[in-house]
Amino acid sequence: MVPLLLLLIIVAIALGIIGAVVKGLLYLLVIGVVVFLLSLILFGLRLGRRMGRGRAR
């Protein structure tokens, strides 16, 4: 799962840079931001599940 999250973050950064630099491709910047936010949400869900296992009974 971690490699998938890292790949999503790298793709988001690449799309953001291309979208910001190349004129007329602003939609790539928006897609990059959306992919980055989705990867953060996935990471948060995964972290929340992991933290829930170690609680006292």
CORSUL-V69669 format. One record per run of one state. SS is the DSSP state (a for helix, b for strand, c for the rest). FROM is the first residue (numbers start at 1). TO is the last residue. Records with the same first field share a line. If there is no record, write none. Layout:
# CORSUL-V69669
SS->FROM-TO  FROM-TO
This chain:
# CORSUL-V69669
c->1-1  22-25  54-57
a->2-21  26-53
